[in-house]
Amino acid sequence: MSQNNETQRTNKKEKIAKQALQTAYERETFALITTIRERASSIRNLQDLWYLHDLLSTKRHEIDGKYVYNSSTIVFDFARLVKEGWLNLDELKELKPEMVSKISALARM
């Protein structure tokens, strides 16, 4: 029964972590869409268009790799998201306190 409780706790923490990743993803993609709309409305020449293309390509590469759940790197992933402003530590408070402490310390670096 103890193993079952541990599995349930692990599943709950994983669900919390995945939800936090989803929240940060939605924030970052919304901000990107807003930025792209503003930039697209100010395109005046071909150079502006290529700049927008390059920006989108770069952001797609960054975002595609950033929001993949990986339990072995999640502390570093969350620290990055906190540092970038897409998550805040209060949103992670349901995780283990020692994990949140590590995330907090890394985000300050």
Helices and strands as residue ranges (DSSP letters): H 2-41, H 46-66, H 74-84, G 89-92, H 97-107
